Amino acid sequence: MEYLKGENRFYVLDGDKEIGQITYSLDGEDTWVIDHTGVNPDYRGLGIAETLVKLVVDQAISEDKKIVPLCSYAAKLFSRKPEYQKIEKK
């Protein structure tokens, strides 16, 4: 599997097949809104969605951005991970 960055998204390929993605939109100059995380049902349970969220979080940290985890999966992860809460825009 290969994780790649696109425009306002990260996605994962298995060979040439896209099997998951996370998308975010911009809210002003300093905030990203995670609005969707999805993984092909055949690949669920492998930690792909959690890795996608981590990629966005790591990128946001490197660019000094805040995140609004609008997507229910991202919101759940943010509620469980104190290190993510540090960049969450309240």
C-alpha positions as CSV (number, residue, x, y, z in Angstrom):
1,M,0.0,0.0,0.0
2,E,1.1,3.5,-0.8
3,Y,0.0,6.7,0.9
4,L,0.0,9.8,-1.3
5,K,-0.9,13.5,-0.9
6,G,-3.3,15.2,-3.3
7,E,-4.9,18.6,-3.3
8,N,-6.6,18.9,0.1
9,R,-6.6,15.2,0.6
10,F,-4.4,12.1,1.3
11,Y,-5.2,8.8,-0.3
12,V,-4.0,5.2,-0.3
13,L,-3.4,2.9,-3.2
14,D,-3.2,-0.8,-3.3
15,G,-1.4,-1.3,-6.6
16,D,-3.4,1.0,-8.9
17,K,-6.6,0.8,-6.9
18,E,-7.5,3.7,-4.6
19,I,-8.8,2.0,-1.4
20,G,-9.1,5.0,1.0
21,Q,-9.0,8.7,1.4
22,I,-9.3,11.6,3.7
23,T,-10.4,15.1,2.6
24,Y,-10.2,18.4,4.2
25,S,-11.3,21.9,3.3
26,L,-9.7,25.2,4.2
27,D,-11.4,27.5,6.7
28,G,-9.5,30.8,6.6
29,E,-5.7,30.8,6.5
30,D,-5.0,28.8,9.6
31,T,-7.6,26.1,9.8
32,W,-8.3,22.8,8.0
33,V,-11.7,21.1,8.3
34,I,-11.5,17.3,8.0
35,D,-14.8,16.5,6.3
36,H,-14.5,12.9,5.1
37,T,-12.5,9.8,5.9
38,G,-13.4,6.6,4.0
39,V,-11.8,3.2,3.4
40,N,-13.0,0.5,1.0
41,P,-14.9,-2.1,3.1
42,D,-12.5,-4.9,2.0
43,Y,-9.6,-3.0,3.7
44,R,-11.3,-2.0,7.0
45,G,-9.7,-3.0,10.2
46,L,-6.1,-2.5,8.9
47,G,-5.5,0.9,10.5
48,I,-5.8,2.7,7.2
49,A,-8.2,5.4,8.3
50,E,-6.2,6.1,11.5
51,T,-3.0,6.5,9.3
52,L,-4.9,8.9,7.0
53,V,-5.9,11.1,9.9
54,K,-2.3,11.0,11.3
55,L,-1.0,12.2,7.9
56,V,-3.3,15.2,8.0
57,V,-2.5,15.9,11.6
58,D,1.3,15.7,10.9
59,Q,0.9,18.0,7.8
60,A,-1.1,20.5,9.8
61,I,1.5,20.6,12.6
62,S,4.3,21.1,10.0
63,E,2.3,24.0,8.5
64,D,1.2,25.5,11.9
65,K,-2.5,24.9,11.1
66,K,-5.4,24.0,13.4
67,I,-7.9,21.3,12.6
68,V,-11.7,21.0,13.0
69,P,-12.5,17.2,12.9
70,L,-16.0,17.5,11.3
71,C,-15.9,13.9,10.0
72,S,-17.2,11.5,12.7
73,Y,-14.2,9.2,12.5
74,A,-11.7,12.0,12.8
75,A,-13.8,13.5,15.7
76,K,-13.6,10.1,17.5
77,L,-9.9,9.9,17.1
78,F,-9.4,13.5,18.3
79,S,-11.5,12.8,21.4
80,R,-9.2,9.8,22.3
81,K,-5.8,11.3,21.4
82,P,-4.5,14.2,23.6
83,E,-1.7,15.0,21.1
84,Y,-4.4,15.7,18.5
85,Q,-6.4,17.9,20.8
86,K,-3.4,20.3,20.9
87,I,-4.1,21.3,17.3
88,E,-7.9,21.1,17.4
89,K,-9.7,24.4,16.9
90,K,-12.4,24.7,19.5
